[in-house]
């Protein structure tokens, strides 16, 4: 999550000719995507085991996990596209306001959501319990 935020946090500042910066964003965000795909399933397996639910139909847990992931993708598109329109972006526009709206929706909003998710993850799973 920190790598994804680091990769996309400054991506909003990239200009039209920043090819090296774009390449760096692609490399680092690709690494972050790999972690985002691998780690949650591992964490879910640990939660199942700690809850003494191992040996039961674990596939049900992973099925619901995947269903919620697909719902998240649908919600992201369903919320981001109207937000882009509200911020003044329309497909094909290249004026400063439209490009700033695109940068906010594509770069900064995901970073804010990842930071919120990381804070919740830390608070509920990583932080030592009293």
C-alpha positions in Angstrom: 0.0 0.0 0.0 2.8 2.4 0.8 4.5 1.6 -2.5 1.2 2.3 -4.4 0.8 5.6 -2.6 4.4 6.5 -3.3 4.0 5.6 -7.0 0.8 7.4 -7.5 1.2 10.3 -5.1 3.6 12.2 -7.3 2.0 10.9 -10.6 -0.5 13.7 -10.3 2.4 16.1 -10.9 3.6 14.5 -14.1 3.4 16.6 -17.3 2.8 15.7 -20.9 6.5 14.9 -21.7 7.5 13.2 -18.4 8.3 9.8 -20.0 10.8 8.8 -17.4 8.4 9.6 -14.6 5.7 7.7 -16.3 8.0 4.7 -16.7 8.8 4.9 -12.9 5.1 5.0 -12.1 4.5 1.9 -14.3 7.3 0.0 -12.6 6.5 0.8 -9.1 2.7 0.5 -9.5 3.2 -2.8 -11.1 5.1 -4.0 -8.1 2.4 -2.6 -5.8 -0.3 -4.4 -7.9 1.5 -7.7 -7.5 1.5 -7.2 -3.7 -2.1 -6.1 -3.8 -3.1 -9.3 -5.6 -1.0 -11.7 -3.4 -1.1 -10.4 0.2 -4.9 -10.1 0.9 -5.5 -13.8 0.1 -2.7 -14.8 2.4 -4.1 -12.5 5.1 -7.6 -14.1 4.7 -6.1 -17.5 5.1 -4.5 -16.4 8.4 -7.7 -14.9 9.6 -9.6 -18.2 8.9 -6.9 -20.1 10.7 -6.9 -17.8 13.8 -10.7 -18.0 13.9 -10.4 -21.8 14.2 -12.4 -22.2 11.0 -9.7 -24.2 9.1 -11.0 -27.4 7.7 -14.4 -26.0 6.9 -15.3 -24.9 3.4 -12.6 -22.2 3.1 -13.6 -21.8 -0.6 -16.7 -19.9 0.7 -14.6 -17.3 2.4 -12.5 -16.8 -0.8 -15.6 -16.8 -2.9 -17.1 -13.9 -0.9 -13.7 -12.2 -0.9 -13.6 -12.3 -4.7 -17.2 -11.2 -5.0 -16.5 -8.2 -2.8 -13.4 -7.4 -4.9 -15.5 -7.3 -8.0 -18.1 -5.2 -6.3 -15.3 -2.7 -5.3 -14.3 -2.4 -9.0 -17.9 -1.8 -10.0 -18.3 0.8 -7.3 -15.0 2.5 -8.2 -16.2 3.0 -11.8 -19.7 4.0 -10.7 -18.3 6.6 -8.4 -15.3 7.8 -10.2 -17.0 8.6 -13.5 -19.7 10.8 -12.1 -17.0 12.5 -9.9 -15.0 13.2 -13.0 -18.0 14.8 -14.6 -18.7 16.8 -11.5 -15.1 18.0 -11.4 -15.4 19.2 -15.0 -13.8 16.5 -17.0 -15.3 15.2 -20.3 -13.7 12.7 -22.6 -11.4 14.4 -25.1 -10.9 17.6 -23.1 -7.4 18.8 -22.7 -7.8 22.1 -20.8 -6.1 22.5 -17.4 -9.3 22.1 -15.3 -10.2 18.8 -17.0 -6.7 17.4 -16.7 -6.6 18.4 -13.1 -9.9 16.6 -12.4 -8.5 13.5 -14.1 -5.3 13.7 -12.0 -7.4 14.0 -8.8 -9.6 11.0 -9.7 -6.9 8.8 -11.1 -4.0 9.6 -8.8 -4.9 11.4 -5.6 -8.3 9.7 -4.7 -6.8 6.2 -4.9 -3.9 7.3 -2.7 -6.3 8.7 -0.1 -8.4 5.4 -0.1 -5.2 3.3 0.2 -4.0 5.3 3.1 -7.4 4.9 4.9 -7.3 1.2 4.2 -3.7 1.0 5.5 -4.7 2.8 8.7 -7.7 0.4 9.2 -5.4 -2.6 8.5 -2.9 -1.4 11.0 -5.5 -0.7 13.7 -7.4 -3.9 13.4 -4.7 -6.5 12.4 -1.2 -5.2 12.9 -1.2 -3.0 16.0 -0.6 -4.9 19.3 -3.8 -5.5 21.2 -3.8 -4.4 24.8 
